[in-house]
Amino acid sequence: MQNPNDRLIVALDLPNALEGLRMAERLGPDVTFYKIGLGMLTGGGLALADELKQKGKRVFLDMKLFDIPATVEAAVTGLCRWDIDFLTVHGDPNVVSAAAAGRGDKQTKILAVTVLTSSDRTDLDLALMRPGSVADIVLERARLAFLAGADGVIASAEEARAIRDLPEARGKLIVTPGIRPLGSAKGDQKRIATPAGAINNGADHIVVGRPVWNAPDPAEAARSILAELP
């Protein structure tokens, strides 16, 4: 049975593995799930993932892989040797299917990125994405990713409810970044929600970084978020 505290994933977007490990020690037993992203990769991110797994924590490796299928498949095969729990790839169907093939019989969940929560319609225009609302594009990318073999998607709380209602989303995961507890600064996020709002909209997990590790007492900040979850 899953620990209910696993719904909170704390993003260790810190300069290196030593600082990440120190933060995990400060957060203590209440935080059971951590995200390690690209910014940590050259600072010992994989070593940190291994250390956290040895301590009984769950690990989400947020690499957002995007390349030709053969390269994605090989990269996922290598990363899955670290016994990670979640791994992100971009939501293009050929990338997702290659990642699923590379995962093989490992238990790692492949999560597809729909549209980054730091993006809005203006950003999509600059990237030459087709016309339509952000919500509609997220929904279609999620549907296609599920059909390609994704175990779940990364999407903002604004789109989580519509994704949850997709027939293709049955039994799939929705992981929501861009979470800001009441009173927190938005930072570089554009599509945000409160922790409770995201879970109520259908998210299985929320990802929170700066509002936790920038707090005067990170452990208390994490406990406050957990207490808010329905």
N, C-alpha and C positions, 0 to 999 in steps of 0.2 A: 504493500500500500504506500502511495506517495506521501511524503512529508508535506503537510499544507504549507510549511515555510518555503518549499521549493517554488511557490508561485512568485516569490521575489528573487530576481536575479540581479546581483550587484555587479555593475560594470567596473572592472579594475583598470580604468583608463589612466594609468599612472606611468611614470617614465621607465620603470624597470621592474624586474621580478622581485628584487629585494623589497622595494616599496610596496609592491602588491602583496607580498607575503606578510609584511608588517601590518598592512591594513586588514588583511583577513584575520590576523591574530587579534587585532583591536575589536573587530566585529564579533568575534566569539562564536558560540554554538548556534545562535539564533539564525545566522545567515548560512544557508546550506548550499547555495548555488551561485556560481560566479561566471562572469563573462570576461574573456580575454580577447582583445581586438588587435587589429593591425598595428596600432600605435605601440603596442607592447611587444610585438613579434621580435624585433631586433634587440629588445632589452631583456631577453630571456623568457619570452612568453610561453614557449613550449615546456621549458623547465618548470615554470610556475604551474602550468597545467598539471604536470606530473606530480609535483609536490602537493597540490590541492587534492588530487585524486587519492594520493596516499593517505591524506588526512580524512578521507571519507566524504569529501565534498563532491558536488556535481559541477561539471565544467562545460561551458558554452564557448566554443572557439568561433569567433565572429570574423571570418576571413573574407566573406563576400566574393568568393572565387568567380572569375569570369575570364574564360579563355576558350580555345578550341576544345572540342570534346575529349580528345585523347589526353590533352594536358590536364584538364579538370579531373578526369578519371584517375590518372596517375597521382595527382596531388591528393585527392580524397583517400585513395588507398594508403598513401603514406601517413596522412594525418590521423586516420582511424586506428593506426597502431598505438596511438596514445590513449586509447580507451576513453575518448571524449564523449560527452552526452549529446550535445547539439553542435552542428556545423552549418554555417551559412554559405550559400552560393547565390549568384544573381538568378532571378526568376525566369530567364529565358528557357523554354522547354528543352532545347538540346543540351544546355548546361546542366539542368536538373537531372535529365535522364543519364547523362554521363556520370554525375555525382552518385546517383543511385547505384549505377553499375560498379563504380569504384569502391563504394562502401561494402559491397559483397555481403557476407554473413555477419558483419559487425553490428552492434546495437546502436551505433551513432545515428541520431535523427538528422536527416537532411532538411534544412529550412531554407525556403526560397525568399529572397528579398523582392518585394513588390515595387514600391516606390519609397525612397528614403524619406524619413520623417523630417529631414532638413529641407525637403523640396516642396515647392508649390507649382502652380500652373506656369508661372513665369520661368521657373527653372526647367520645366519639361519642354517649353517652347525653345529655350536655348539649346537643349539637347536634341531638338528636332523630333520629339515624340509626337505621335499623331494627336489630332484634336480630340477634345473630350475632357470631362472633369477628372480631377485627380482620383476621385472615388471610383468612377467608372473604369479607369485604367487599372487601378489597384485590383478591383474585383475581377477583371478579365485576366490579369496576370496571375492572380491567385488560382483561378479556375484552371488555367492551362498548366500551371506548375503542379497542381494536384494530379492532373491527368498524366503528367510526365513522370510522376513517382515521388514527388515531395512528401515528406512526412508532416510538414507544416509550413507556415509562412511567417514572415516578418511584416507587420503592417501596423499603422497607427490605430489608436482607439476609435478614431472617426470612421474607419472602414471595418472594424472588427465585427460589428453586428451583421452587416451585409455579407461578409465572408462566411460567418458562422451559419447563415441561412442557405448557403450554396449546397446543393445535393452532393457535390464532389468533396465538400469539407467534412463529411461525416467521419468521425474518428481521427480527424487531423488536428494539429496544434496551431494555435495562433499566439505568437509572441510579440508583445507590444513595447517598443522603445518610446522615447519622447514623453516619459512620465515625469510629471512635476507635481509634487505635493503642494497643497495650498500655500501661497506665500513664497514659493521658490521662483528664481529667475528662469526665464525661458531659455537663455543662452542662444545657441545656434539652431534650436528646434523651431519648427513652424507649425506642426500639427501635433499638439500636445493634449494630455488629459491627466486627471488625478489618478492615483492608484486605484481607488474604488471605482471610478468611472470606467477605467479600462476593463477591469474584471467584469463589471456589470454589463459591458458591451459585448462580452463574449471571449475576451482574452483568457488564455490558460496561464500565461506567465507575463510579468511586467519586468522591464529592464530599467534600473535606476543607477545612475553613476554619481554625478556631481552633488546632487542633494544629499547623498549619504556621505561620501568621503570628504566633502568640503565643510561638513557640519562640525561645530565645536566638539560634539560627542557623536561620532559616527555610529556607534552601537545603539545609542538611544534613537538616532534618526531612523535607523533600520527597524528598530522595534516599533516606532510610531507608524511607519508605513505598514508593517505586518498587522498592527492592531486595527488599521483602517480598512483592511481588505475584508470584503463580505464573506 
